[in-house]
Structures are given as C-alpha cells and as structure tokens.
Amino acid sequence: MRTTIDIPDGLLERAVRAASLRTKREAVIAGLEELIRRAQRAELRKLAGRIDLDVDLGRSRTGKR
C-alpha cells in the first residue's frame, strides 16, 4: 500500500543507520513490526498468573518429549 507521510527531518535516516538497514522502507517496516511485537508482549504480560500450565521445566529444557 502506498502512503505519504511527513516524518521529522533526520529521524528516518537515524533509524536506518541505527538498525543497519539499507532503505527507508526497511526502516518503516521494521518500526511497525516492533510496535506490533511490543503490543503483543504487553497483551501476554496481562495474562501472567491467569493461565495454569502443567509444565515440567526440567524435562522441557532437555528437549525430551
């Protein structure tokens, strides 16, 4: 989808350099993906203590099923 946006001078260039990306498009996509990841983590944090998991940590860490 094509969208025209007004971004403060230098902000996009700083993001490209900071993330070692090649293009402005990559920087915008990476930024949007990070916003989504943060929102998803926040939703998961809200579930803390509300879900009872019967997990054997020792067994799960050894990789045995």
C-alpha positions in Angstrom: 0.0 0.0 0.0 1.4 3.4 -0.9 1.2 6.0 1.8 2.6 9.5 2.0 3.7 10.6 5.5 5.6 13.6 6.8 8.5 12.4 9.0 10.7 14.8 11.0 14.0 15.7 9.4 16.7 13.2 10.1 14.6 10.8 12.1 14.2 8.2 9.3 17.9 8.5 8.4 18.9 7.9 12.1 16.6 4.9 12.2 18.2 3.4 9.0 21.7 3.9 10.5 20.8 2.7 14.0 19.3 -0.5 12.7 21.9 -1.0 10.0 19.2 -1.2 7.3 19.6 -0.3 3.6 16.5 1.6 2.8 13.9 3.9 4.4 11.2 1.4 3.5 13.0 -1.3 5.6 13.2 1.1 8.5 9.5 1.9 8.4 8.6 -1.8 8.1 11.0 -2.7 11.0 9.5 0.1 13.1 5.9 -1.1 12.5 6.9 -4.7 13.3 8.5 -3.6 16.5 5.4 -1.7 17.6 3.3 -4.8 16.9 5.7 -7.1 18.9 5.6 -4.7 21.9 1.8 -4.6 21.8 1.7 -8.4 21.7 4.2 -8.7 24.6 2.0 -6.3 26.6 -1.0 -8.5 26.0 0.9 -11.6 27.1 2.0 -9.8 30.3 -1.6 -9.2 31.1 -2.1 -12.9 31.2 0.6 -13.5 33.8 -0.7 -15.6 36.6 -4.1 -16.2 34.9 -3.2 -19.4 33.0 -2.3 -22.6 34.8 0.3 -24.5 32.9 1.3 -28.0 33.9 4.9 -27.9 32.6 7.9 -30.0 33.7 10.7 -27.4 33.3 13.5 -29.9 33.7 12.1 -32.1 31.0 11.3 -29.2 28.7 14.9 -27.9 29.0 16.4 -31.2 28.0 14.4 -31.3 24.8 12.9 -34.8 25.6 9.2 -35.3 24.8 
